[in-house]
Amino acid sequence: MSLLEKVCPLCNALQPVEKKCPHCGKIMLDGGPLNNYLGPYSPYMEAQSLPFQSEAYCIHLLYCPDCDYDRQEILALVDM
């Protein structure tokens, strides 16, 4: 019997970023999971339960290297 673990496809390099910037059309880059920016020791958030932590999804910051546009992308975790 195998145990499945849910993992983020971007954090674990299982899929590339394929989103295009809505402003200039270039491929956006992955800036990493949002909890890297707003973790429990961040001066911007309380150390309580963070709204972007879940066992079902991972939120990444995507950004455009050409025009500096950025957005949050919610990714469903996949079984490994």
C-alpha positions in Angstrom: 0.0 0.0 0.0 1.4 3.4 -1.0 0.9 6.6 0.9 0.2 9.6 -1.3 1.5 13.0 -0.3 0.1 16.2 -1.7 2.7 18.6 -3.0 2.7 21.9 -4.9 3.6 21.4 -8.6 5.6 24.7 -8.8 7.5 24.3 -5.5 8.5 20.8 -6.6 9.3 21.6 -10.3 6.6 19.3 -11.6 5.2 21.9 -14.0 6.5 25.1 -15.6 4.8 28.5 -15.3 2.7 28.9 -18.4 0.9 32.2 -17.6 1.4 35.1 -19.9 1.5 38.7 -18.6 -1.9 40.4 -19.4 0.0 43.7 -20.0 2.9 42.8 -22.3 2.3 39.1 -23.2 5.6 37.8 -21.9 5.8 34.5 -19.9 5.6 35.3 -16.2 8.2 34.0 -13.7 7.5 32.2 -10.4 8.5 34.4 -7.4 7.8 31.5 -5.1 5.1 30.7 -2.6 3.3 33.6 -0.9 4.2 32.3 2.5 7.9 33.1 1.8 6.9 36.7 1.7 4.3 36.8 4.5 5.3 34.1 7.0 4.6 34.0 10.7 7.6 36.2 11.5 6.7 38.9 9.0 6.0 42.4 10.3 3.0 42.5 8.0 0.9 39.7 9.5 -0.2 38.5 12.9 1.5 35.2 13.9 -2.0 33.6 14.0 -3.5 31.4 11.2 -2.5 32.8 7.8 -5.3 33.0 5.2 -3.1 31.6 2.4 -2.0 28.4 4.2 -4.0 25.3 3.2 -3.6 21.6 2.8 -5.4 21.8 -0.6 -3.6 24.6 -2.4 -0.4 26.7 -2.6 -0.4 30.4 -3.6 2.5 31.6 -5.6 3.5 35.1 -6.6 4.0 35.3 -10.4 5.7 38.3 -11.9 6.7 39.7 -15.3 10.4 40.5 -15.7 9.7 43.0 -18.5 6.9 45.2 -17.1 7.0 44.4 -13.4 3.3 43.3 -13.3 2.7 40.7 -10.6 -0.3 38.5 -9.4 -1.1 35.7 -7.0 -1.8 32.3 -8.5 -3.7 29.6 -6.6 -2.4 26.1 -7.4 -4.1 22.9 -6.4 -1.8 20.4 -4.7 -1.2 17.2 -6.6 -0.7 13.6 -5.3 2.9 12.3 -5.3 
